[in-house]
């Protein structure tokens, strides 16, 4: 095969001049001046001359006649310029279409978050995001960590937040903060008057008011008490932190809840924090998550950045 035939069948990107060269040639045709065409594109005249020469070598034809009176297209140059206009117009249409897609993407953000983050951290983050992107409409789906993973994997959410022990299967993630689980009771409960801290064995043997299986809170507690055979059969299993707190405040029994969710109740002595023995670690990571190989972009990327400097991330 000859060199010319190999070039004829090579990648199109190697056989067709780039857009900047085509725009320069169109500018020469419009102004009759290489210098004015160069100024329009923000380049120097020597750079423009070099670009035209390179284009001529690339195509194998003379495109521009240069003289002290200006620059004039050759017959071949006029024909190539007509073709170049069609390519540039197609590129402009491509650019407009991509910008429209980007605008559509940036006009909405779908967030899925586990309950503690949705109730106690996301409102502040979303207020900050509105300051940066006032035109972005945000929708929020709240559930447990398993729910968040399902919404992301079914492409019903752009960014998720979970509180479990690890990144759910099929997702990538980044730690954005930390949280601790604490044991709490109503002031009337016998534990509220004890001085000795509670150990893992006693906590595991005590029926508690708990979040449902699949929640990040439950995952951390189950793992911490696994050596004791896991948690006892719960007194109640409830689907929200608010419901669990209400049950504990009423005196129904003790619970293990996120420290983030207990500020008002502990300060007002509606709930009492029970000390734990050393070695019983109920600390967990807070994570942002997204579909594998779909790193957040646009508003999702901006929200992810805000979470790393917001409350609860220390």
Buried (B, 14 or more C-beta within 10 A) or exposed (E): EEEEEEEEEEEEEEEBBEEEBBBBBBBBBEBEBBBBBBBBEEBEBEEBBEBBEEBBEBBEBEBBEEEEEBBBBBEBBEEBBEEBBEBBEEEEEEEEEEEEEEEEBBEBBBBBBBBBBBBBBBEBBBEBBEEEBEEBEBEBBBBBBBBBBBBBBEEEBBBBBBBBBEBBEEBBBBEBBEBEBBBBBBEEBEBBEEEEEBBBBBBBEBEBBBBBEBBBBBBBBBBBBEEBEEBBEBBBBBBBBEBBBBBBBEEBBBBBBBBBBBEEBBEEEBBBBBEBEEEBEBEBBBBBBBBBEBEBBBBBBBBBBBBEEBEBBE
